[in-house]
């Protein structure tokens, strides 16, 4: 068997486990310690996150989408394929090394998508872009950490608690979509999403994209009518209800996931 070769290490701003870029023949992986966060041979659910969202935006030729997490570019490439020439895709990536890998050893995986004129890649915390103003996006796609039950960076949890979901709703235009990737089902998170003003569609998608093997979860939340609370407003329900019992520990197949963003 061909051994894995360590190509580079990237640090996570603000702390967290360092990320390692690994290669084995034509297979690439991003790892944290012994946990494989992503692999260029298993991209089915990342593609589905963008493809299913963009299919619901066909009546918005000038759609503006925010993607939280660059990863290996599979969500970005699928979004570009599903959107028209007047769309805009903003990508927030917190880890500078991930951006460097995209233009270096993983350039062939990205296949030139970062040079698409519709792409605005920013080395930034996606939370900051979400809070930049109301009704700025037609869709927000969160492919961050391991989903609602993160592995890499505690600060990522704020994207998925009650207040974080209300911030995302505030940043979406009427009828906009919040798409969330997760390594495993989480009924508590789905309930939070519904209570935060979204009509929720939950999809189970094969990681391989070939109709076999482990499945990941994609939630598509459509912003419902009504006034959204902005980040400056107080919220009595701000506390996170995950302590009441969210999804449990993941096995090896479910735990494969994202660098922190």
C-alpha positions as CSV (number, residue, x, y, z in Angstrom):
1,X,0.0,0.0,0.0
2,X,1.2,3.5,-0.8
3,X,2.0,5.4,2.4
4,X,0.7,8.8,3.3
5,X,3.1,11.7,2.8
6,X,2.8,14.8,4.9
7,X,2.9,17.9,2.6
8,X,2.2,20.8,4.9
9,X,0.8,22.0,8.2
10,X,-1.5,24.9,8.7
11,X,-2.4,26.7,12.0
12,X,-5.9,27.7,12.9
13,X,-6.3,31.4,13.9
14,X,-7.5,31.9,17.4
15,X,-6.3,28.4,18.4
16,X,-7.4,24.9,17.6
17,X,-5.8,21.8,16.3
18,X,-3.3,22.3,13.5
19,X,-4.3,21.0,10.1
20,X,-2.1,18.7,8.0
21,X,-2.3,18.3,4.2
22,X,-1.6,14.6,3.3
23,X,-1.1,12.8,0.0
24,X,-1.1,9.2,-1.0
25,X,-0.7,8.8,-4.7
26,X,-3.5,10.9,-6.3
27,X,-5.5,10.9,-3.1
28,X,-5.4,14.0,-0.9
29,X,-6.7,14.5,2.6
30,X,-6.8,17.3,5.2
31,X,-6.4,15.9,8.7
32,X,-6.4,17.1,12.3
33,X,-4.3,14.7,14.5
34,X,-5.6,11.3,13.3
35,X,-9.0,12.6,12.2
36,X,-9.6,12.9,8.4
37,X,-11.6,16.0,7.9
38,X,-11.9,15.8,4.1
39,X,-10.8,13.8,1.1
40,X,-10.8,14.5,-2.6
41,X,-12.4,11.1,-3.2
42,X,-15.4,11.7,-1.0
43,X,-17.2,14.8,-2.0
44,X,-20.8,13.7,-2.7
45,X,-22.4,15.5,0.2
46,X,-20.4,18.7,-0.3
47,X,-21.6,18.8,-3.9
48,X,-25.2,18.1,-2.9
49,X,-25.2,21.0,-0.4
50,X,-24.6,23.5,-3.2
51,X,-26.5,21.7,-6.0
52,X,-29.7,21.3,-4.0
53,X,-29.6,24.9,-2.9
54,X,-28.9,26.4,-6.3
55,X,-31.7,24.3,-7.8
56,X,-34.1,26.3,-5.6
57,X,-32.6,29.7,-6.7
58,X,-33.3,29.3,-10.4
59,X,-35.7,32.3,-10.3
60,X,-32.9,34.5,-9.0
61,X,-30.4,35.1,-11.9
62,X,-28.4,37.6,-9.8
63,X,-28.2,35.4,-6.7
64,X,-25.6,36.2,-4.1
65,X,-24.4,33.3,-2.0
66,X,-22.1,33.1,1.0
67,X,-20.2,29.8,1.5
68,X,-18.6,29.3,5.0
69,X,-15.5,27.1,4.4
70,X,-13.4,26.6,1.3
71,X,-12.3,23.1,2.0
72,X,-11.3,21.4,-1.2
73,X,-13.6,23.5,-3.3
74,X,-16.3,20.9,-4.0
75,X,-19.2,23.1,-2.6
76,X,-17.9,26.1,-4.5
77,X,-17.5,24.3,-7.8
78,X,-21.0,22.9,-7.5
79,X,-22.4,26.3,-6.7
80,X,-20.8,27.9,-9.8
81,X,-22.1,25.1,-12.0
82,X,-25.7,25.7,-10.7
83,X,-25.7,29.5,-10.9
84,X,-26.0,31.9,-13.8
85,X,-23.3,34.3,-15.1
86,X,-24.6,37.2,-13.1
87,X,-24.5,35.5,-9.7
88,X,-21.9,36.1,-7.0
89,X,-20.3,33.6,-4.6
90,X,-18.6,34.9,-1.5
91,X,-16.4,32.3,0.2
92,X,-15.1,32.8,3.8
93,X,-12.1,30.8,4.8
94,X,-10.5,31.4,8.2
95,X,-7.4,29.3,7.7
96,X,-4.7,30.9,5.5
97,X,-3.1,27.6,4.7
98,X,-6.3,26.2,3.2
99,X,-6.3,29.1,0.8
100,X,-2.6,28.5,0.0
101,X,-3.2,24.8,-0.6
102,X,-6.1,25.6,-3.0
103,X,-3.7,27.6,-5.2
104,X,-0.8,25.2,-4.7
105,X,-0.8,21.4,-4.2
106,X,-4.6,21.2,-4.6
107,X,-4.9,23.5,-7.6
108,X,-5.8,20.6,-9.9
109,X,-8.7,19.7,-7.5
110,X,-10.0,23.3,-7.7
111,X,-9.7,23.2,-11.5
112,X,-9.5,27.0,-11.8
113,X,-12.7,27.8,-10.0
114,X,-11.0,30.4,-7.8
115,X,-10.4,32.5,-11.0
116,X,-14.0,32.6,-11.9
117,X,-15.1,36.3,-11.9
118,X,-18.1,35.4,-9.8
119,X,-16.0,34.3,-6.9
120,X,-15.0,36.6,-4.0
121,X,-12.7,34.6,-1.7
122,X,-12.0,36.2,1.7
123,X,-9.7,35.1,4.4
124,X,-12.3,35.8,7.2
125,X,-14.5,34.3,9.8
126,X,-17.9,33.6,8.1
127,X,-19.6,34.8,11.3
128,X,-18.2,38.3,10.6
129,X,-19.6,38.3,7.0
130,X,-23.0,37.1,8.2
131,X,-23.2,40.0,10.7
132,X,-22.2,42.6,8.0
133,X,-25.8,43.6,7.2
134,X,-29.4,42.5,6.8
135,X,-30.7,40.7,3.7
136,X,-27.4,40.5,1.9
137,X,-27.6,37.0,0.6
138,X,-30.0,34.7,-1.2
139,X,-28.3,31.7,0.4
140,X,-25.8,30.9,3.1
141,X,-24.0,27.5,2.9
142,X,-22.2,26.4,6.1
143,X,-19.7,23.6,5.5
144,X,-17.8,24.4,8.7
145,X,-16.1,22.0,11.1
146,X,-18.2,18.9,11.7
147,X,-21.6,20.7,11.5
148,X,-23.6,21.6,14.6
149,X,-21.4,19.3,16.7
150,X,-18.0,20.7,15.9
151,X,-14.6,19.0,16.4
152,X,-12.1,21.7,15.7
153,X,-12.8,25.1,17.1
154,X,-15.2,26.0,19.9
155,X,-16.1,29.4,18.4
156,X,-17.7,27.6,15.4
157,X,-20.5,26.5,17.7
158,X,-21.9,30.0,17.7
159,X,-22.9,29.5,14.0
160,X,-25.4,26.8,15.1
161,X,-26.9,27.9,18.4
162,X,-30.2,29.9,18.7
163,X,-28.6,33.3,18.2
164,X,-26.3,32.2,15.4
165,X,-29.3,30.8,13.4
166,X,-31.2,34.1,13.9
167,X,-28.2,36.0,12.7
168,X,-28.1,33.9,9.6
169,X,-31.9,34.4,9.0
170,X,-31.4,38.2,9.4
171,X,-28.6,38.1,6.7
172,X,-30.9,36.3,4.2
173,X,-33.2,37.9,1.8
174,X,-36.9,36.9,1.9
175,X,-37.2,33.3,0.8
176,X,-33.5,32.8,1.2
177,X,-31.9,29.5,2.0
178,X,-29.6,28.4,4.8
179,X,-27.9,25.2,3.9
180,X,-26.0,23.3,6.6
181,X,-23.7,20.3,6.2
182,X,-23.4,17.8,9.1
183,X,-21.5,14.6,9.7
184,X,-24.5,13.0,11.3
185,X,-28.2,13.6,12.1
186,X,-29.0,16.0,15.0
187,X,-32.7,16.3,15.9
188,X,-32.0,19.0,18.4
189,X,-30.4,21.2,15.8
190,X,-33.2,20.5,13.3
191,X,-35.6,21.7,15.9
192,X,-33.5,24.8,16.6
193,X,-33.5,25.6,12.9
194,X,-37.3,25.3,12.7
195,X,-37.8,27.5,15.8
196,X,-35.5,30.2,14.3
197,X,-37.8,30.9,11.4
198,X,-36.9,28.3,8.8
199,X,-39.0,25.7,6.9
200,X,-36.6,22.8,7.0
201,X,-35.9,20.0,4.5
202,X,-33.5,17.3,5.8
203,X,-31.6,15.2,3.2
204,X,-29.3,12.2,3.8
205,X,-26.6,12.1,1.1
206,X,-23.9,9.4,0.5
207,X,-20.4,10.8,1.1
208,X,-19.0,9.0,-1.9
209,X,-21.7,10.4,-4.3
210,X,-22.0,6.9,-5.8
211,X,-25.1,5.7,-3.9
212,X,-23.2,3.6,-1.4
213,X,-21.2,3.9,1.9
214,X,-21.8,6.2,4.8
215,X,-24.3,9.1,4.6
216,X,-24.0,12.7,5.7
217,X,-26.8,15.1,6.4
218,X,-27.8,18.3,4.6
219,X,-30.4,20.6,6.0
220,X,-32.0,23.2,3.7
221,X,-33.8,25.9,5.7
222,X,-35.9,28.4,3.8
223,X,-36.5,31.7,5.5
224,X,-40.1,32.1,6.3
225,X,-42.1,35.3,6.4
226,X,-41.8,37.7,9.3
227,X,-39.3,40.2,10.7
228,X,-35.8,38.7,11.5
229,X,-34.0,39.8,14.6
230,X,-30.6,41.3,13.9
231,X,-27.3,40.6,15.8
232,X,-27.7,43.7,18.0
233,X,-31.1,42.7,19.5
234,X,-31.5,40.8,22.7
235,X,-32.8,37.3,22.6
236,X,-34.2,35.6,25.6
237,X,-33.7,32.2,23.9
238,X,-30.1,32.9,23.2
239,X,-28.9,30.0,25.3
240,X,-28.0,26.8,23.4
241,X,-30.2,23.8,24.1
242,X,-27.6,21.3,23.1
243,X,-27.0,20.5,26.7
244,X,-30.5,18.9,26.8
245,X,-29.3,16.2,24.4
246,X,-28.0,16.7,20.9
247,X,-26.4,14.1,18.7
248,X,-24.0,11.8,20.5
249,X,-20.4,11.0,19.7
250,X,-19.6,10.0,16.1
251,X,-18.0,6.8,14.9
252,X,-15.1,7.0,12.5
253,X,-17.1,7.3,9.3
254,X,-19.3,10.1,10.7
255,X,-16.4,12.0,12.3
256,X,-14.6,12.8,9.0
257,X,-14.8,16.5,8.7
258,X,-13.9,20.0,8.1
259,X,-11.2,22.3,9.2
260,X,-12.4,25.2,11.4
261,X,-13.4,28.3,9.5
